[in-house]
């Protein structure tokens, strides 16, 4: 039996891919031979704080995931965040719900934060999955991590 959270995400997925999705691509599963999940991620870059925006040197750059050069010539820390994540899946309601939730979690977060996501997190947030459907969460997380491991310019 599916939980209400799974049913809601299956009936109204919020992150379903458009006809021609763009961005870094990741997939998991067996295309044409079973459940399959595809995820596309688009990144954006934002300066971390107002000091950086004004072009001042920032002493603590430990939070930075990249560098940009300001008008003063100083390196400015910036934070690459996921602008959007969309999915396509060829599978059951659990597969749709897991892929949609993975995309929702990824949106607005950094790649480093999203790489910490585990299949058990999706299962817990969805209130559980029927026996034998845990692989749906595994495929969603694998596709998401695969997309994040692709090289792409911001």
BALOBA-1460 file (C-alpha; in Angstrom, 3 decimals):
// residues 154
<rec num="1" residu="x" x="0.000" y="0.000" z="0.000"/>
<rec num="2" residu="x" x="1.312" y="3.430" z="-0.927"/>
<rec num="3" residu="x" x="1.410" y="6.288" z="1.582"/>
<rec num="4" residu="x" x="-0.468" y="9.510" z="0.924"/>
<rec num="5" residu="x" x="2.859" y="11.269" z="0.230"/>
<rec num="6" residu="x" x="3.663" y="8.782" z="-2.554"/>
<rec num="7" residu="x" x="0.158" y="9.075" z="-4.022"/>
<rec num="8" residu="x" x="0.331" y="12.889" z="-3.977"/>
<rec num="9" residu="x" x="3.695" y="13.002" z="-5.752"/>
<rec num="10" residu="x" x="2.576" y="10.389" z="-8.282"/>
<rec num="11" residu="x" x="-0.682" y="12.213" z="-9.086"/>
<rec num="12" residu="x" x="0.909" y="15.687" z="-9.208"/>
<rec num="13" residu="x" x="4.651" y="15.508" z="-9.830"/>
<rec num="14" residu="x" x="6.156" y="18.970" z="-9.439"/>
<rec num="15" residu="x" x="9.452" y="18.305" z="-11.209"/>
<rec num="16" residu="x" x="8.479" y="16.332" z="-14.311"/>
<rec num="17" residu="x" x="10.784" y="17.105" z="-17.229"/>
<rec num="18" residu="x" x="9.579" y="19.170" z="-20.163"/>
<rec num="19" residu="x" x="9.722" y="17.727" z="-23.674"/>
<rec num="20" residu="x" x="13.299" y="18.912" z="-24.253"/>
<rec num="21" residu="x" x="15.091" y="19.094" z="-20.865"/>
<rec num="22" residu="x" x="18.488" y="20.801" z="-20.563"/>
<rec num="23" residu="x" x="21.383" y="20.558" z="-18.153"/>
<rec num="24" residu="x" x="23.630" y="17.944" z="-16.636"/>
<rec num="25" residu="x" x="22.179" y="14.488" z="-17.197"/>
<rec num="26" residu="x" x="22.139" y="11.385" z="-15.044"/>
<rec num="27" residu="x" x="20.282" y="8.100" z="-15.370"/>
<rec num="28" residu="x" x="19.816" y="4.874" z="-13.475"/>
<rec num="29" residu="x" x="18.089" y="1.610" z="-14.223"/>
<rec num="30" residu="x" x="17.703" y="-0.469" z="-17.347"/>
<rec num="31" residu="x" x="16.471" y="1.555" z="-20.338"/>
<rec num="32" residu="x" x="13.877" y="-0.414" z="-22.232"/>
<rec num="33" residu="x" x="14.102" y="-3.344" z="-19.853"/>
<rec num="34" residu="x" x="12.567" y="-2.170" z="-16.611"/>
<rec num="35" residu="x" x="12.275" y="0.804" z="-14.312"/>
<rec num="36" residu="x" x="14.431" y="3.685" z="-15.500"/>
<rec num="37" residu="x" x="14.998" y="7.206" z="-14.115"/>
<rec num="38" residu="x" x="16.516" y="10.188" z="-15.913"/>
<rec num="39" residu="x" x="17.356" y="13.462" z="-14.141"/>
<rec num="40" residu="x" x="18.525" y="16.788" z="-15.559"/>
<rec num="41" residu="x" x="20.074" y="19.492" z="-13.370"/>
<rec num="42" residu="x" x="20.651" y="23.162" z="-14.121"/>
<rec num="43" residu="x" x="23.093" y="25.083" z="-11.954"/>
<rec num="44" residu="x" x="23.310" y="28.706" z="-10.965"/>
<rec num="45" residu="x" x="26.020" y="30.626" z="-9.232"/>
<rec num="46" residu="x" x="25.471" y="33.236" z="-6.521"/>
<rec num="47" residu="x" x="27.953" y="35.168" z="-4.434"/>
<rec num="48" residu="x" x="27.936" y="34.001" z="-0.841"/>
<rec num="49" residu="x" x="27.596" y="37.288" z="1.023"/>
<rec num="50" residu="x" x="27.330" y="41.062" z="0.698"/>
<rec num="51" residu="x" x="31.062" y="41.583" z="1.377"/>
<rec num="52" residu="x" x="31.807" y="39.577" z="-1.724"/>
<rec num="53" residu="x" x="29.184" y="41.456" z="-3.724"/>
<rec num="54" residu="x" x="30.933" y="44.768" z="-2.936"/>
<rec num="55" residu="x" x="34.256" y="43.355" z="-4.155"/>
<rec num="56" residu="x" x="35.945" y="43.201" z="-0.748"/>
<rec num="57" residu="x" x="38.342" y="40.444" z="0.145"/>
<rec num="58" residu="x" x="36.721" y="37.608" z="2.032"/>
<rec num="59" residu="x" x="38.968" y="35.980" z="4.614"/>
<rec num="60" residu="x" x="37.064" y="32.759" z="5.235"/>
<rec num="61" residu="x" x="36.456" y="31.056" z="1.926"/>
<rec num="62" residu="x" x="35.934" y="27.607" z="3.413"/>
<rec num="63" residu="x" x="32.250" y="27.713" z="2.393"/>
<rec num="64" residu="x" x="33.056" y="28.544" z="-1.208"/>
<rec num="65" residu="x" x="32.618" y="25.917" z="-3.848"/>
<rec num="66" residu="x" x="34.170" y="28.025" z="-6.595"/>
<rec num="67" residu="x" x="35.832" y="31.342" z="-7.409"/>
<rec num="68" residu="x" x="34.927" y="34.469" z="-9.333"/>
<rec num="69" residu="x" x="37.031" y="37.605" z="-9.782"/>
<rec num="70" residu="x" x="35.509" y="40.927" z="-8.732"/>
<rec num="71" residu="x" x="36.246" y="44.376" z="-10.188"/>
<rec num="72" residu="x" x="38.892" y="44.918" z="-7.500"/>
<rec num="73" residu="x" x="40.778" y="41.836" z="-8.712"/>
<rec num="74" residu="x" x="40.124" y="39.871" z="-5.530"/>
<rec num="75" residu="x" x="38.866" y="36.334" z="-5.801"/>
<rec num="76" residu="x" x="35.281" y="36.207" z="-4.624"/>
<rec num="77" residu="x" x="33.781" y="33.055" z="-3.161"/>
<rec num="78" residu="x" x="30.617" y="31.877" z="-4.790"/>
<rec num="79" residu="x" x="28.208" y="29.159" z="-4.036"/>
<rec num="80" residu="x" x="27.009" y="26.972" z="-6.898"/>
<rec num="81" residu="x" x="23.447" y="25.959" z="-6.262"/>
<rec num="82" residu="x" x="21.041" y="23.809" z="-8.208"/>
<rec num="83" residu="x" x="18.561" y="26.099" z="-9.959"/>
<rec num="84" residu="x" x="16.317" y="23.273" z="-11.087"/>
<rec num="85" residu="x" x="16.155" y="19.511" z="-11.223"/>
<rec num="86" residu="x" x="13.647" y="17.651" z="-13.386"/>
<rec num="87" residu="x" x="13.054" y="13.974" z="-14.052"/>
<rec num="88" residu="x" x="11.570" y="11.437" z="-16.385"/>
<rec num="89" residu="x" x="10.871" y="7.911" z="-15.228"/>
<rec num="90" residu="x" x="9.518" y="4.781" z="-16.765"/>
<rec num="91" residu="x" x="8.237" y="2.928" z="-13.757"/>
<rec num="92" residu="x" x="5.651" y="2.616" z="-11.024"/>
<rec num="93" residu="x" x="4.120" y="5.247" z="-8.694"/>
<rec num="94" residu="x" x="6.982" y="4.720" z="-6.235"/>
<rec num="95" residu="x" x="9.498" y="5.510" z="-8.968"/>
<rec num="96" residu="x" x="7.679" y="8.733" z="-9.888"/>
<rec num="97" residu="x" x="7.385" y="9.776" z="-6.233"/>
<rec num="98" residu="x" x="11.046" y="9.059" z="-5.461"/>
<rec num="99" residu="x" x="12.347" y="10.889" z="-8.540"/>
<rec num="100" residu="x" x="10.064" y="13.877" z="-7.908"/>
<rec num="101" residu="x" x="11.122" y="14.080" z="-4.260"/>
<rec num="102" residu="x" x="14.827" y="13.772" z="-5.135"/>
<rec num="103" residu="x" x="14.463" y="16.706" z="-7.547"/>
<rec num="104" residu="x" x="12.568" y="18.748" z="-4.952"/>
<rec num="105" residu="x" x="15.288" y="18.142" z="-2.373"/>
<rec num="106" residu="x" x="18.061" y="19.044" z="-4.842"/>
<rec num="107" residu="x" x="16.555" y="22.343" z="-5.990"/>
<rec num="108" residu="x" x="18.164" y="25.272" z="-4.167"/>
<rec num="109" residu="x" x="20.919" y="23.209" z="-2.569"/>
<rec num="110" residu="x" x="24.607" y="22.869" z="-3.367"/>
<rec num="111" residu="x" x="25.971" y="19.759" z="-5.072"/>
<rec num="112" residu="x" x="27.872" y="18.933" z="-1.882"/>
<rec num="113" residu="x" x="24.641" y="18.940" z="0.116"/>
<rec num="114" residu="x" x="22.818" y="16.810" z="-2.443"/>
<rec num="115" residu="x" x="25.619" y="14.249" z="-2.613"/>
<rec num="116" residu="x" x="24.818" y="13.456" z="1.027"/>
<rec num="117" residu="x" x="21.291" y="12.335" z="0.057"/>
<rec num="118" residu="x" x="20.719" y="8.606" z="0.509"/>
<rec num="119" residu="x" x="17.863" y="6.368" z="-0.658"/>
<rec num="120" residu="x" x="16.768" y="5.821" z="2.949"/>
<rec num="121" residu="x" x="16.165" y="9.589" z="3.224"/>
<rec num="122" residu="x" x="13.619" y="9.449" z="0.394"/>
<rec num="123" residu="x" x="11.908" y="6.402" z="1.883"/>
<rec num="124" residu="x" x="11.684" y="8.094" z="5.278"/>
<rec num="125" residu="x" x="10.312" y="11.382" z="3.884"/>
<rec num="126" residu="x" x="7.716" y="9.515" z="1.814"/>
<rec num="127" residu="x" x="6.582" y="7.629" z="4.916"/>
<rec num="128" residu="x" x="7.809" y="4.306" z="3.595"/>
<rec num="129" residu="x" x="7.488" y="2.303" z="0.392"/>
<rec num="130" residu="x" x="5.864" y="-1.079" z="-0.179"/>
<rec num="131" residu="x" x="8.126" y="-4.082" z="0.153"/>
<rec num="132" residu="x" x="10.258" y="-4.512" z="-2.954"/>
<rec num="133" residu="x" x="9.965" y="-0.857" z="-3.993"/>
<rec num="134" residu="x" x="13.052" y="0.420" z="-2.137"/>
<rec num="135" residu="x" x="15.017" y="0.121" z="-5.392"/>
<rec num="136" residu="x" x="12.981" y="3.072" z="-6.709"/>
<rec num="137" residu="x" x="14.633" y="5.335" z="-4.142"/>
<rec num="138" residu="x" x="18.025" y="3.864" z="-5.034"/>
<rec num="139" residu="x" x="17.524" y="4.616" z="-8.748"/>
<rec num="140" residu="x" x="16.388" y="8.200" z="-8.067"/>
<rec num="141" residu="x" x="19.403" y="8.962" z="-5.875"/>
<rec num="142" residu="x" x="21.794" y="7.236" z="-8.281"/>
<rec num="143" residu="x" x="20.475" y="9.262" z="-11.238"/>
<rec num="144" residu="x" x="20.717" y="12.483" z="-9.225"/>
<rec num="145" residu="x" x="24.285" y="11.771" z="-8.112"/>
<rec num="146" residu="x" x="25.199" y="10.743" z="-11.659"/>
<rec num="147" residu="x" x="23.976" y="14.093" z="-13.019"/>
<rec num="148" residu="x" x="25.986" y="15.960" z="-10.385"/>
<rec num="149" residu="x" x="29.129" y="14.077" z="-11.353"/>
<rec num="150" residu="x" x="28.944" y="15.401" z="-14.916"/>
<rec num="151" residu="x" x="31.174" y="18.297" z="-15.894"/>
<rec num="152" residu="x" x="29.232" y="21.339" z="-17.012"/>
<rec num="153" residu="x" x="29.841" y="25.051" z="-17.047"/>
<rec num="154" residu="x" x="27.693" y="27.254" z="-14.897"/>
